[in-house]
Amino acid sequence: MEAERYNKILDISFKFSVRIVKLYQYLVDNKVNHAIPMQILRSGTSIGANVNESVFAQSKKDFISKMQIALKEANETKYWLRLLHASGYITDNEFESMMLDNKNIIGTLVNIVKASKS
């Protein structure tokens, strides 16, 4: 796999995790029902955690598995972002910005998984 693409996913997934932590704190500070902030915190930070775990994957199969889990978590995070936006807890601009980052992560992960499988 291309080292540049791999370094990119490490970087963007970490930065996204930081944004998710800040979003979580904002939601908690604004008294949003505890369940939703916890869900997006778990799924949104799990993306970067799984990507980071892949650094020391025991095999190619393990590496692909970690990336696929990160991809699933990114997709779940997309759902929570949509729900927060539709419920009026985040603005259009916040939603669009976070969705753009999430889309970038998903696209990069899809490319890494495809390249790793071939």
MMTF fields as JSON, N, C-alpha, C and O atoms, coordinates in Angstrom:
{
  "mmtfVersion": "1.0.0",
  "mmtfProducer": "UNKNOWN",
  "numBonds": 471,
  "numAtoms": 472,
  "numGroups": 118,
  "numChains": 1,
  "numModels": 1,
  "chainsPerModel": [1],
  "groupsPerChain": [118],
  "chainIdList": ["A"],
  "bondAtomList": [4, 2, 8, 6, 12, 10, 16, 14, 20, 18, 24, 22, 28, 26, 32, 30, 36, 34, 40, 38, 44, 42, 48, 46, 52, 50, 56, 54, 60, 58, 64, 62, 68, 66, 72, 70, 76, 74, 80, 78, 84, 82, 88, 86, 92, 90, 96, 94, 100, 98, 104, 102, 108, 106, 112, 110, 116, 114, 120, 118, 124, 122, 128, 126, 132, 130, 136, 134, 140, 138, 144, 142, 148, 146, 152, 150, 156, 154, 160, 158, 164, 162, 168, 166, 172, 170, 176, 174, 180, 178, 184, 182, 188, 186, 192, 190, 196, 194, 200, 198, 204, 202, 208, 206, 212, 210, 216, 214, 220, 218, 224, 222, 228, 226, 232, 230, 236, 234, 240, 238, 244, 242, 248, 246, 252, 250, 256, 254, 260, 258, 264, 262, 268, 266, 272, 270, 276, 274, 280, 278, 284, 282, 288, 286, 292, 290, 296, 294, 300, 298, 304, 302, 308, 306, 312, 310, 316, 314, 320, 318, 324, 322, 328, 326, 332, 330, 336, 334, 340, 338, 344, 342, 348, 346, 352, 350, 356, 354, 360, 358, 364, 362, 368, 366, 372, 370, 376, 374, 380, 378, 384, 382, 388, 386, 392, 390, 396, 394, 400, 398, 404, 402, 408, 406, 412, 410, 416, 414, 420, 418, 424, 422, 428, 426, 432, 430, 436, 434, 440, 438, 444, 442, 448, 446, 452, 450, 456, 454, 460, 458, 464, 462, 468, 466],
  "bondOrderList": [1, 1, 1, 1, 1, 1, 1, 1, 1, 1, 1, 1, 1, 1, 1, 1, 1, 1, 1, 1, 1, 1, 1, 1, 1, 1, 1, 1, 1, 1, 1, 1, 1, 1, 1, 1, 1, 1, 1, 1, 1, 1, 1, 1, 1, 1, 1, 1, 1, 1, 1, 1, 1, 1, 1, 1, 1, 1, 1, 1, 1, 1, 1, 1, 1, 1, 1, 1, 1, 1, 1, 1, 1, 1, 1, 1, 1, 1, 1, 1, 1, 1, 1, 1, 1, 1, 1, 1, 1, 1, 1, 1, 1, 1, 1, 1, 1, 1, 1, 1, 1, 1, 1, 1, 1, 1, 1, 1, 1, 1, 1, 1, 1, 1, 1, 1, 1],
  "groupList": [{"groupName": "MET", "atomNameList": ["N", "CA", "C", "O"], "elementList": ["N", "C", "C", "O"], "formalChargeList": [0, 0, 0, 0], "bondAtomList": [1, 0, 2, 1, 3, 2], "bondOrderList": [1, 1, 2], "singleLetterCode": "M", "chemCompType": "L-PEPTIDE LINKING"}, {"groupName": "GLU", "atomNameList": ["N", "CA", "C", "O"], "elementList": ["N", "C", "C", "O"], "formalChargeList": [0, 0, 0, 0], "bondAtomList": [1, 0, 2, 1, 3, 2], "bondOrderList": [1, 1, 2], "singleLetterCode": "E", "chemCompType": "L-PEPTIDE LINKING"}, {"groupName": "ALA", "atomNameList": ["N", "CA", "C", "O"], "elementList": ["N", "C", "C", "O"], "formalChargeList": [0, 0, 0, 0], "bondAtomList": [1, 0, 2, 1, 3, 2], "bondOrderList": [1, 1, 2], "singleLetterCode": "A", "chemCompType": "L-PEPTIDE LINKING"}, {"groupName": "ARG", "atomNameList": ["N", "CA", "C", "O"], "elementList": ["N", "C", "C", "O"], "formalChargeList": [0, 0, 0, 0], "bondAtomList": [1, 0, 2, 1, 3, 2], "bondOrderList": [1, 1, 2], "singleLetterCode": "R", "chemCompType": "L-PEPTIDE LINKING"}, {"groupName": "TYR", "atomNameList": ["N", "CA", "C", "O"], "elementList": ["N", "C", "C", "O"], "formalChargeList": [0, 0, 0, 0], "bondAtomList": [1, 0, 2, 1, 3, 2], "bondOrderList": [1, 1, 2], "singleLetterCode": "Y", "chemCompType": "L-PEPTIDE LINKING"}, {"groupName": "ASN", "atomNameList": ["N", "CA", "C", "O"], "elementList": ["N", "C", "C", "O"], "formalChargeList": [0, 0, 0, 0], "bondAtomList": [1, 0, 2, 1, 3, 2], "bondOrderList": [1, 1, 2], "singleLetterCode": "N", "chemCompType": "L-PEPTIDE LINKING"}, {"groupName": "LYS", "atomNameList": ["N", "CA", "C", "O"], "elementList": ["N", "C", "C", "O"], "formalChargeList": [0, 0, 0, 0], "bondAtomList": [1, 0, 2, 1, 3, 2], "bondOrderList": [1, 1, 2], "singleLetterCode": "K", "chemCompType": "L-PEPTIDE LINKING"}, {"groupName": "ILE", "atomNameList": ["N", "CA", "C", "O"], "elementList": ["N", "C", "C", "O"], "formalChargeList": [0, 0, 0, 0], "bondAtomList": [1, 0, 2, 1, 3, 2], "bondOrderList": [1, 1, 2], "singleLetterCode": "I", "chemCompType": "L-PEPTIDE LINKING"}, {"groupName": "LEU", "atomNameList": ["N", "CA", "C", "O"], "elementList": ["N", "C", "C", "O"], "formalChargeList": [0, 0, 0, 0], "bondAtomList": [1, 0, 2, 1, 3, 2], "bondOrderList": [1, 1, 2], "singleLetterCode": "L", "chemCompType": "L-PEPTIDE LINKING"}, {"groupName": "ASP", "atomNameList": ["N", "CA", "C", "O"], "elementList": ["N", "C", "C", "O"], "formalChargeList": [0, 0, 0, 0], "bondAtomList": [1, 0, 2, 1, 3, 2], "bondOrderList": [1, 1, 2], "singleLetterCode": "D", "chemCompType": "L-PEPTIDE LINKING"}, {"groupName": "SER", "atomNameList": ["N", "CA", "C", "O"], "elementList": ["N", "C", "C", "O"], "formalChargeList": [0, 0, 0, 0], "bondAtomList": [1, 0, 2, 1, 3, 2], "bondOrderList": [1, 1, 2], "singleLetterCode": "S", "chemCompType": "L-PEPTIDE LINKING"}, {"groupName": "PHE", "atomNameList": ["N", "CA", "C", "O"], "elementList": ["N", "C", "C", "O"], "formalChargeList": [0, 0, 0, 0], "bondAtomList": [1, 0, 2, 1, 3, 2], "bondOrderList": [1, 1, 2], "singleLetterCode": "F", "chemCompType": "L-PEPTIDE LINKING"}, {"groupName": "VAL", "atomNameList": ["N", "CA", "C", "O"], "elementList": ["N", "C", "C", "O"], "formalChargeList": [0, 0, 0, 0], "bondAtomList": [1, 0, 2, 1, 3, 2], "bondOrderList": [1, 1, 2], "singleLetterCode": "V", "chemCompType": "L-PEPTIDE LINKING"}, {"groupName": "GLN", "atomNameList": ["N", "CA", "C", "O"], "elementList": ["N", "C", "C", "O"], "formalChargeList": [0, 0, 0, 0], "bondAtomList": [1, 0, 2, 1, 3, 2], "bondOrderList": [1, 1, 2], "singleLetterCode": "Q", "chemCompType": "L-PEPTIDE LINKING"}, {"groupName": "HIS", "atomNameList": ["N", "CA", "C", "O"], "elementList": ["N", "C", "C", "O"], "formalChargeList": [0, 0, 0, 0], "bondAtomList": [1, 0, 2, 1, 3, 2], "bondOrderList": [1, 1, 2], "singleLetterCode": "H", "chemCompType": "L-PEPTIDE LINKING"}, {"groupName": "PRO", "atomNameList": ["N", "CA", "C", "O"], "elementList": ["N", "C", "C", "O"], "formalChargeList": [0, 0, 0, 0], "bondAtomList": [1, 0, 2, 1, 3, 2], "bondOrderList": [1, 1, 2], "singleLetterCode": "P", "chemCompType": "L-PEPTIDE LINKING"}, {"groupName": "GLY", "atomNameList": ["N", "CA", "C", "O"], "elementList": ["N", "C", "C", "O"], "formalChargeList": [0, 0, 0, 0], "bondAtomList": [1, 0, 2, 1, 3, 2], "bondOrderList": [1, 1, 2], "singleLetterCode": "G", "chemCompType": "PEPTIDE LINKING"}, {"groupName": "THR", "atomNameList": ["N", "CA", "C", "O"], "elementList": ["N", "C", "C", "O"], "formalChargeList": [0, 0, 0, 0], "bondAtomList": [1, 0, 2, 1, 3, 2], "bondOrderList": [1, 1, 2], "singleLetterCode": "T", "chemCompType": "L-PEPTIDE LINKING"}, {"groupName": "TRP", "atomNameList": ["N", "CA", "C", "O"], "elementList": ["N", "C", "C", "O"], "formalChargeList": [0, 0, 0, 0], "bondAtomList": [1, 0, 2, 1, 3, 2], "bondOrderList": [1, 1, 2], "singleLetterCode": "W", "chemCompType": "L-PEPTIDE LINKING"}],
  "groupTypeList": [0, 1, 2, 1, 3, 4, 5, 6, 7, 8, 9, 7, 10, 11, 6, 11, 10, 12, 3, 7, 12, 6, 8, 4, 13, 4, 8, 12, 9, 5, 6, 12, 5, 14, 2, 7, 15, 0, 13, 7, 8, 3, 10, 16, 17, 10, 7, 16, 2, 5, 12, 5, 1, 10, 12, 11, 2, 13, 10, 6, 6, 9, 11, 7, 10, 6, 0, 13, 7, 2, 8, 6, 1, 2, 5, 1, 17, 6, 4, 18, 8, 3, 8, 8, 14, 2, 10, 16, 4, 7, 17, 9, 5, 1, 11, 1, 10, 0, 0, 8, 9, 5, 6, 5, 7, 7, 16, 17, 8, 12, 5, 7, 12, 6, 2, 10, 6, 10],
  "groupIdList": [1, 2, 3, 4, 5, 6, 7, 8, 9, 10, 11, 12, 13, 14, 15, 16, 17, 18, 19, 20, 21, 22, 23, 24, 25, 26, 27, 28, 29, 30, 31, 32, 33, 34, 35, 36, 37, 38, 39, 40, 41, 42, 43, 44, 45, 46, 47, 48, 49, 50, 51, 52, 53, 54, 55, 56, 57, 58, 59, 60, 61, 62, 63, 64, 65, 66, 67, 68, 69, 70, 71, 72, 73, 74, 75, 76, 77, 78, 79, 80, 81, 82, 83, 84, 85, 86, 87, 88, 89, 90, 91, 92, 93, 94, 95, 96, 97, 98, 99, 100, 101, 102, 103, 104, 105, 106, 107, 108, 109, 110, 111, 112, 113, 114, 115, 116, 117, 118],
  "secStructList": [7, 7, 2, 2, 2, 2, 2, 2, 2, 2, 2, 2, 2, 2, 2, 2, 2, 2, 2, 2, 2, 2, 2, 2, 2, 2, 2, 2, 2, 6, 6, 7, 7, 6, 2, 2, 2, 2, 2, 2, 2, 2, 2, 2, 2, 2, 2, 2, 2, 2, 2, 2, 2, 4, 4, 4, 7, 1, 1, 2, 2, 2, 2, 2, 2, 2, 2, 2, 2, 2, 2, 2, 2, 2, 2, 2, 2, 2, 2, 2, 2, 2, 2, 2, 2, 2, 6, 6, 1, 1, 7, 2, 2, 2, 2, 2, 2, 2, 2, 2, 2, 2, 2, 2, 2, 2, 2, 2, 2, 2, 2, 2, 2, 2, 2, 2, 2, 7],
  "xCoordList": [0.822, 0.0, 0.87, 1.991, 0.335, 1.002, 1.194, 0.223, 2.436, 2.738, 2.061, 1.594, 2.008, 1.399, -0.078, -0.555, -0.799, -2.222, -2.411, -3.331, -1.523, -1.611, -1.341, -2.057, -0.324, -0.041, -1.203, -1.511, -1.842, -2.988, -4.126, -4.707, -4.453, -5.574, -5.247, -6.136, -4.0, -3.612, -3.863, -4.399, -3.473, -3.608, -5.068, -5.518, -5.801, -7.173, -8.102, -9.039, -7.852, -8.714, -8.436, -9.356, -7.186, -6.869, -7.504, -8.127, -7.346, -7.936, -9.456, -10.067, -10.06, -11.508, -11.889, -12.898, -11.098, -11.36, -11.345, -12.175, -10.411, -10.346, -11.627, -12.182, -12.088, -13.334, -14.518, -15.406, -14.525, -15.602, -15.604, -16.665, -14.425, -14.327, -14.871, -15.591, -14.53, -15.025, -16.54, -17.239, -17.04, -18.486, -19.189, -20.224, -18.626, -19.183, -19.292, -20.34, -18.217, -18.23, -19.268, -19.968, -19.368, -20.383, -21.787, -22.62, -22.045, -23.37, -23.678, -24.796, -22.704, -22.886, -23.136, -24.028, -22.337, -22.498, -23.873, -24.392, -24.458, -25.772, -26.906, -28.01, -26.624, -27.624, -28.374, -29.56, -27.669, -28.263, -28.327, -27.405, -29.401, -29.57, -28.265, -27.645, -27.84, -26.53, -26.26, -25.111, -27.281, -27.088, -26.482, -25.561, -26.979, -26.507, -25.057, -24.254, -24.693, -23.278, -22.334, -21.251, -22.735, -21.881, -21.727, -20.64, -22.787, -22.733, -21.781, -20.96, -21.901, -21.028, -19.589, -18.652, -19.402, -18.049, -17.419, -16.265, -18.161, -17.636, -17.314, -16.212, -18.289, -18.059, -17.041, -16.194, -17.115, -16.227, -14.771, -13.881, -14.516, -13.125, -12.621, -11.413, -13.53, -13.145, -12.505, -11.692, -12.873, -12.286, -10.764, -10.031, -10.312, -8.881, -8.202, -7.058, -8.908, -8.324, -8.04, -6.99, -8.962, -8.75, -7.679, -6.881, -7.663, -6.601, -5.244, -4.285, -5.175, -3.923, -3.516, -2.333, -4.486, -4.191, -3.601, -2.784, -4.007, -3.539, -2.038, -1.431, -1.444, 0.003, 0.757, 1.759, 0.275, 0.929, 0.09, 0.093, -0.621, -1.413, -0.5, 0.645, -1.024, -0.224, -0.105, 0.767, -0.988, -0.975, -1.739, -2.364, -1.678, -2.436, -3.938, -4.682, -4.362, -5.777, -6.201, -7.284, -5.347, -5.623, -5.674, -6.54, -4.76, -4.732, -6.043, -6.654, -6.47, -7.709, -8.894, -9.793, -8.891, -9.97, -10.069, -11.165, -8.944, -8.933, -9.466, -10.224, -9.056, -9.526, -11.025, -11.726, -11.511, -12.941, -13.764, -14.861, -13.231, -13.914, -13.951, -14.981, -12.839, -12.799, -13.833, -14.49, -13.97, -14.947, -16.378, -17.198, -16.674, -18.005, -18.279, -19.383, -17.272, -17.436, -17.653, -18.43, -16.982, -17.173, -18.594, -19.21, -19.104, -20.474, -21.478, -22.465, -21.227, -22.099, -22.046, -23.074, -20.86, -20.704, -21.512, -22.092, -21.542, -22.338, -23.806, -24.468, -24.305, -25.688, -25.921, -26.896, -25.024, -25.197, -25.109, -25.834, -24.229, -24.155, -25.457, -25.955, -26.004, -27.288, -28.396, -29.22, -28.413, -29.426, -29.286, -30.278, -28.067, -27.842, -28.266, -28.834, -27.988, -28.36, -29.877, -30.466, -30.496, -31.949, -32.687, -33.799, -32.071, -32.675, -32.39, -32.9, -31.58, -31.287, -30.183, -30.03, -29.413, -28.344, -27.046, -26.209, -26.876, -25.723, -26.221, -27.221, -25.519, -25.918, -25.611, -24.912, -26.145, -25.865, -24.364, -23.819, -23.698, -22.259, -21.463, -20.553, -21.796, -21.102, -21.318, -20.383, -22.544, -22.888, -22.125, -21.502, -22.175, -21.515, -20.005, -19.397, -19.411, -17.974, -17.586, -16.628, -18.33, -18.017, -18.317, -17.59, -19.385, -19.716, -18.655, -18.333, -18.119, -17.059, -15.827, -15.229, -15.455, -14.327, -14.615, -13.751, -15.831, -16.204, -16.184, -15.729, -16.675, -16.677, -15.243, -14.964, -14.355, -12.943, -12.335, -11.581, -12.667, -12.181, -12.721, -11.969, -14.013, -14.619, -13.981, -13.642, -13.813, -13.202, -11.787, -11.398, -11.017, -9.633, -9.605, -8.803, -10.472, -10.523, -10.942, -10.378, -11.922, -12.357, -11.19, -10.963, -10.451, -9.298, -8.216, -7.611, -7.976, -6.958, -7.394, -6.593, -8.648, -9.147, -9.072, -8.622, -9.513, -9.463, -8.031, -7.744, -7.133, -5.732, -5.107, -4.297, -5.48, -4.904, -5.403, -4.703, -6.606, -7.186, -6.638, -6.688, -6.115, -5.625, -4.143, -3.597],
  "yCoordList": [-1.176, 0.0, 1.245, 1.255, 2.252, 3.533, 4.2, 4.453, 4.481, 5.076, 6.435, 6.766, 7.215, 8.544, 8.451, 9.22, 7.525, 7.344, 6.878, 7.314, 5.983, 5.459, 6.569, 6.681, 7.375, 8.498, 9.488, 10.083, 9.659, 10.566, 10.081, 10.88, 8.791, 8.29, 8.36, 8.621, 8.133, 8.288, 9.722, 9.951, 10.673, 12.093, 12.541, 13.142, 12.257, 12.773, 12.083, 12.703, 10.819, 10.144, 10.672, 10.771, 11.008, 11.594, 12.979, 13.284, 13.808, 15.154, 15.088, 15.898, 14.114, 13.939, 13.53, 13.998, 12.669, 12.26, 13.463, 13.562, 14.369, 15.581, 16.395, 16.906, 16.514, 17.246, 16.567, 17.236, 15.249, 14.494, 14.717, 14.893, 14.711, 14.966, 16.357, 16.529, 17.339, 18.703, 18.776, 19.472, 18.055, 18.001, 17.362, 17.848, 16.283, 15.616, 16.597, 16.688, 17.328, 18.269, 19.358, 19.75, 19.844, 20.854, 20.315, 21.009, 19.082, 18.482, 18.285, 18.547, 17.831, 17.644, 18.996, 19.128, 19.988, 21.325, 21.913, 22.721, 21.501, 22.017, 21.066, 21.159, 20.166, 19.287, 18.391, 18.113, 17.944, 16.991, 15.643, 15.277, 14.914, 13.59, 12.826, 12.748, 12.262, 11.621, 10.508, 10.31, 9.791, 8.636, 9.033, 8.372, 10.081, 10.471, 10.961, 10.516, 11.861, 12.257, 11.074, 11.024, 10.129, 8.961, 8.111, 7.6, 7.954, 7.139, 7.744, 7.041, 9.052, 9.669, 9.729, 9.648, 9.87, 9.836, 8.467, 8.382, 7.412, 6.055, 5.759, 5.318, 6.008, 5.661, 6.589, 6.136, 7.876, 8.853, 8.719, 8.954, 8.34, 8.158, 6.758, 6.533, 5.825, 4.459, 4.373, 3.487, 5.29, 5.312, 5.416, 4.557, 6.463, 6.686, 5.618, 5.251, 5.115, 4.068, 2.805, 2.184, 2.432, 1.241, 1.463, 0.569, 2.648, 2.968, 2.895, 2.345, 3.446, 3.429, 2.002, 1.662, 1.175, -0.227, -0.956, -1.863, -0.565, -1.246, -1.081, -1.843, -0.089, 0.133, -1.139, -1.483, -1.825, -3.047, -4.291, -5.245, -4.267, -5.443, -6.662, -6.557, -7.805, -9.027, -9.664, -10.5, -9.261, -9.826, -8.891, -7.926, -9.193, -8.404, -8.527, -7.552, -9.726, -9.965, -9.132, -8.546, -9.082, -8.288, -6.799, -6.075, -6.345, -4.952, -4.594, -3.568, -5.441, -5.186, -5.167, -4.335, -6.075, -6.13, -4.831, -4.308, -4.315, -3.053, -1.896, -1.051, -1.877, -0.816, -0.95, 0.057, -2.164, -2.367, -1.972, -1.429, -2.246, -1.814, -0.285, 0.301, 0.356, 1.822, 2.355, 3.363, 1.68, 2.076, 1.956, 2.847, 0.875, 0.702, 1.791, 2.331, 2.109, 3.154, 4.52, 5.33, 4.776, 6.04, 6.126, 7.192, 5.006, 4.987, 5.211, 5.927, 4.601, 4.832, 6.287, 6.87, 6.878, 8.279, 9.181, 10.178, 8.822, 9.585, 9.607, 10.641, 8.475, 8.398, 9.358, 10.11, 9.333, 10.184, 11.66, 12.483, 11.998, 13.388, 13.809, 14.91, 12.935, 13.235, 13.422, 14.328, 12.576, 12.661, 13.968, 14.645, 14.31, 15.559, 16.775, 17.728, 16.729, 17.841, 17.923, 18.996, 16.792, 16.769, 17.166, 17.69, 16.917, 17.264, 18.702, 19.175, 19.391, 20.79, 21.021, 22.138, 19.996, 20.151, 20.691, 21.234, 20.544, 21.154, 21.937, 21.577, 22.994, 23.883, 23.258, 22.249, 23.873, 23.417, 23.433, 22.474, 24.525, 24.643, 23.586, 22.98, 23.36, 22.326, 20.95, 20.161, 20.681, 19.401, 19.186, 18.142, 20.168, 20.034, 19.855, 19.058, 20.589, 20.484, 19.096, 18.488, 18.612, 17.3, 16.177, 15.185, 16.342, 15.326, 15.282, 14.209, 16.428, 16.471, 15.72, 14.936, 15.96, 15.227, 13.727, 12.912, 13.374, 11.966, 11.306, 10.172, 12.021, 11.501, 11.264, 10.263, 12.172, 12.041, 10.802, 10.057, 10.597, 9.417, 8.148, 7.203, 8.121, 6.937, 6.634, 5.483, 7.643, 7.441, 6.913, 6.017, 7.463, 7.013, 5.576, 4.769, 5.252, 3.883, 2.879, 1.788, 3.246, 2.362, 2.089, 0.947, 3.138, 2.967, 2.083, 1.261, 2.257, 1.439, -0.013, -0.904, -0.267, -1.651, -2.31, -3.448, -1.589, -2.141, -2.456, -3.538, -1.498, -1.698, -2.854, -3.608, -2.989, -4.048, -5.43, -6.426, -5.484, -6.771, -7.267, -8.461, -6.339, -6.76, -7.073, -7.437],
  "zCoordList": [0.0, 0.0, 0.0, 0.508, -0.565, -0.701, 0.662, 1.375, 1.018, 2.331, 2.501, 3.591, 1.433, 1.505, 1.877, 2.711, 1.273, 1.561, 3.005, 3.697, 3.445, 4.803, 5.829, 6.824, 5.59, 6.491, 6.502, 7.535, 5.35, 5.251, 6.148, 6.882, 6.104, 6.897, 8.392, 9.202, 8.762, 10.168, 10.629, 11.713, 9.802, 10.131, 10.151, 11.127, 9.096, 9.03, 10.028, 10.532, 10.313, 11.292, 12.704, 13.515, 13.001, 14.308, 14.44, 15.457, 13.425, 13.467, 13.591, 14.288, 12.908, 13.007, 14.429, 14.957, 15.047, 16.435, 17.367, 18.271, 17.154, 17.972, 17.791, 18.763, 16.566, 16.297, 16.981, 17.51, 16.967, 17.599, 19.113, 19.713, 19.728, 21.169, 21.496, 22.479, 20.677, 20.89, 20.682, 21.418, 19.677, 19.444, 20.635, 21.089, 21.132, 22.311, 23.474, 24.113, 23.749, 24.867, 24.652, 25.586, 23.426, 23.093, 23.367, 23.95, 22.946, 23.145, 24.624, 25.069, 25.374, 26.818, 27.498, 28.336, 27.121, 27.701, 27.4, 28.17, 26.274, 25.872, 26.241, 25.703, 27.15, 27.762, 26.767, 26.943, 25.72, 24.789, 25.496, 26.224, 25.285, 25.89, 25.822, 24.761, 26.939, 27.087, 26.066, 25.669, 25.642, 24.753, 23.405, 22.923, 22.809, 21.471, 21.506, 20.686, 22.427, 22.477, 22.708, 22.125, 23.55, 23.799, 22.539, 22.271, 21.774, 20.562, 19.534, 18.945, 19.327, 18.322, 18.827, 18.032, 20.14, 20.698, 20.446, 20.026, 20.698, 20.513, 19.044, 18.716, 18.171, 16.764, 16.112, 15.343, 16.412, 15.774, 16.171, 15.354, 17.425, 17.85, 17.543, 17.48, 17.355, 17.017, 15.631, 15.369, 14.756, 13.408, 13.529, 13.04, 14.177, 14.339, 15.167, 14.9, 16.18, 17.02, 16.203, 16.365, 15.338, 14.507, 13.454, 13.175, 12.874, 11.913, 12.618, 12.076, 13.814, 14.568, 14.945, 14.909, 15.302, 15.616, 14.414, 14.572, 13.236, 12.027, 11.803, 11.051, 12.453, 12.328, 12.706, 12.08, 13.719, 14.184, 13.903, 14.681, 12.791, 12.404, 12.279, 11.839, 12.671, 12.676, 11.3, 11.062, 10.4, 9.056, 8.128, 8.569, 6.854, 5.884, 6.162, 6.057, 6.514, 6.835, 8.045, 8.054, 9.061, 10.259, 9.906, 10.399, 9.066, 8.613, 7.915, 8.217, 6.988, 6.246, 7.204, 7.074, 8.153, 9.138, 9.933, 10.132, 10.382, 11.146, 10.29, 10.767, 9.033, 8.138, 7.863, 7.761, 7.745, 7.517, 8.748, 8.62, 9.927, 11.144, 11.19, 11.524, 10.857, 10.821, 9.829, 10.089, 8.702, 7.684, 8.216, 7.995, 8.906, 9.513, 10.54, 10.605, 11.339, 12.353, 11.701, 12.207, 10.597, 9.873, 9.332, 9.346, 8.859, 8.354, 9.488, 9.314, 10.646, 11.796, 12.229, 12.572, 12.217, 12.599, 11.666, 12.097, 10.402, 9.43, 9.863, 9.774, 10.327, 10.803, 11.974, 11.976, 12.973, 14.148, 13.775, 14.332, 12.838, 12.385, 11.718, 11.954, 10.888, 10.231, 11.268, 11.144, 12.276, 13.324, 14.12, 14.389, 14.485, 15.222, 14.403, 14.936, 13.12, 12.243, 12.09, 12.221, 11.815, 11.63, 12.909, 12.851, 14.05, 15.344, 15.756, 16.772, 14.973, 15.25, 16.268, 16.762, 16.59, 17.576, 16.978, 17.7, 15.669, 15.005, 13.796, 13.175, 13.478, 12.393, 11.031, 10.936, 9.997, 8.631, 8.357, 7.811, 8.738, 8.49, 9.239, 8.674, 10.504, 11.292, 10.67, 10.534, 10.301, 9.686, 8.386, 8.189, 7.509, 6.214, 6.364, 5.649, 7.281, 7.509, 8.033, 7.555, 9.007, 9.575, 8.575, 8.509, 7.805, 6.798, 5.698, 5.189, 5.338, 4.331, 4.835, 4.099, 6.079, 6.669, 6.708, 6.383, 7.105, 7.191, 5.806, 5.655, 4.817, 3.445, 2.964, 2.305, 3.289, 2.929, 3.592, 2.965, 4.845, 5.571, 4.933, 4.693, 4.659, 4.055, 2.708, 2.431, 1.871, 0.557, 0.66, -0.089, 1.581, 1.77, 2.273, 1.802, 3.223, 3.745, 2.671, 2.582, 1.865, 0.77, -0.174, -0.573, -0.529, -1.424, -0.807, -1.495, 0.49, 1.166, 1.204, 0.922, 1.546, 1.606, 0.221, 0.091, -0.795, -2.171, -2.579, -3.092, -2.345, -2.724, -1.942, -2.482, -0.685, 0.161, -0.224, -0.042, -0.752, -1.146, -2.475, -2.772, -3.276, -4.606, -4.618, -5.659]
}
